[in-house]
Amino acid sequence: MPKPTLKPIEPADLLSLASTVIAADRFPYLATMDCDQPRLRPVSPVRTEGFTVYVANLRTYHKTVEIAANPKVELCYLDDHHKQVRLTGTAGVVTERGLLQEIWDTNPLLRQYLGSLDNPELIIYRITPNRVRYMQEWALEYYEVPVAALPTPAA
């Protein structure tokens, strides 16, 4: 199999290219650390604002303990054309009631399974990026998406 011929990427296009991959993948993989053992699982973000990603969780899930012990996480997105985005960041618990209400109101699955925004099992994590990398197809070379240019959500 020949190596894919890759198109050169203009640095100014990286934000758009990375955003397109994120929008295309409904179930990115979330990596955490369990002591000295990495853990990886698919997640379904409940909200994405630029490159800030919100993930719902239940307190009884083991990733709750993992994130509490080490909030450094990574999300990996992959589209149908094998383009990928790796978003490295920190997960923090969302406590702003207005934001929680917005997320709750726009997610029927949360409402169906948890019944109430005040369900003590519900945790929403905000994953704030400190590094975003983009790769086209099987290039085996990442492009750095400039973190300073990353859109940040309004708090």
C-alpha positions in Angstrom: 0.0 0.0 0.0 1.5 3.4 -1.0 1.9 6.1 1.6 -1.0 8.6 1.3 -0.2 11.8 -0.6 -1.0 14.6 1.9 -2.0 18.1 1.1 0.1 20.9 2.8 -1.8 22.6 5.6 -1.8 26.3 6.1 -1.4 27.3 9.7 -4.4 29.6 9.4 -6.6 26.7 8.5 -5.8 24.6 11.6 -8.6 25.9 13.8 -11.2 25.2 11.2 -9.8 21.7 10.3 -9.6 20.7 14.0 -13.1 22.0 14.6 -14.5 20.0 11.7 -13.1 16.8 13.1 -14.5 17.5 16.5 -17.9 18.2 15.0 -17.8 14.9 13.0 -17.1 12.6 16.0 -20.0 12.1 18.4 -18.1 9.6 20.6 -14.5 10.7 21.2 -12.3 8.7 23.5 -11.4 10.1 27.0 -8.1 9.1 28.6 -7.5 9.4 32.3 -5.0 7.9 34.8 -5.9 5.3 37.4 -2.8 5.5 39.6 -0.1 4.3 37.1 -2.5 2.7 34.6 -4.0 4.7 31.7 -7.7 4.2 31.2 -9.5 4.9 27.9 -13.3 5.0 27.2 -15.7 6.5 24.7 -17.7 9.4 25.9 -20.6 11.4 24.5 -20.0 15.1 25.2 -23.0 17.0 26.3 -21.7 20.4 25.0 -18.8 21.7 23.0 -17.8 25.4 22.9 -14.9 25.9 20.6 -12.3 23.4 22.0 -13.8 23.4 25.5 -15.7 20.1 26.0 -18.3 19.2 28.6 -18.8 15.6 29.6 -21.5 14.2 31.9 -20.6 11.5 34.4 -22.1 9.7 37.4 -20.4 9.9 40.8 -20.4 6.1 41.1 -18.3 5.7 37.9 -14.6 5.0 38.5 -13.5 7.8 36.3 -14.8 10.2 39.0 -12.1 8.9 41.3 -9.5 9.0 38.6 -10.2 12.6 37.6 -10.4 13.7 41.3 -6.9 12.2 41.8 -5.5 13.6 38.5 -7.6 16.0 36.5 -5.2 15.9 33.5 -7.1 14.2 30.6 -7.0 13.8 26.9 -9.8 13.5 24.4 -9.1 11.9 21.0 -11.5 12.6 18.0 -11.4 10.7 14.7 -13.5 11.4 11.6 -14.4 9.0 8.8 -11.4 10.2 6.8 -9.0 9.2 9.6 -8.2 12.8 10.5 -7.8 13.2 14.2 -7.7 15.8 16.9 -6.1 15.2 20.3 -7.2 17.6 22.9 -5.1 17.6 26.1 -6.4 19.5 29.1 -7.7 19.6 32.6 -11.1 18.4 33.7 -13.0 20.4 36.3 -16.4 20.0 37.8 -19.0 22.6 36.5 -20.7 24.3 39.4 -22.3 27.3 37.6 -26.1 26.7 38.0 -27.0 28.6 34.9 -24.6 26.6 32.7 -25.8 23.3 34.3 -29.4 24.3 33.5 -28.5 25.0 29.9 -26.8 21.7 29.5 -29.7 19.9 31.2 -32.3 21.6 29.1 -30.6 20.6 25.8 -30.0 17.0 26.7 -33.1 14.8 26.8 -31.0 11.7 27.6 -29.8 13.3 30.8 -33.3 14.2 31.8 -34.6 10.7 30.9 -32.0 8.8 33.0 -31.4 11.2 35.9 -34.8 12.8 36.3 -33.6 16.0 37.9 -30.7 18.4 37.6 -30.3 18.1 41.3 -29.7 14.3 41.2 -26.6 13.9 43.4 -25.2 11.3 41.0 -24.8 13.9 38.2 -21.4 15.5 37.5 -20.6 17.6 34.5 -16.9 18.0 33.7 -15.5 21.0 31.8 -12.4 19.9 29.9 -10.3 23.0 29.3 -7.6 22.5 26.7 -4.0 23.5 27.1 -2.9 21.7 23.9 -4.7 20.7 20.7 -3.1 18.7 17.9 -4.4 17.9 14.5 -3.3 15.1 12.1 -4.6 14.4 8.6 -5.2 10.8 7.6 -2.2 8.6 8.4 0.4 11.3 8.2 2.0 10.3 11.5 2.7 14.0 12.0 0.7 16.3 14.3 0.2 20.0 13.7 -0.1 22.2 16.8 -3.3 24.2 16.9 -2.3 27.4 18.6 -3.7 27.3 22.1 -3.6 31.1 22.3 -6.1 31.2 19.4 -8.5 28.8 21.0 -11.9 30.1 21.5 -12.9 30.1 25.2 -16.4 29.7 26.5 -18.2 32.6 28.3 -18.4 31.7 32.0 
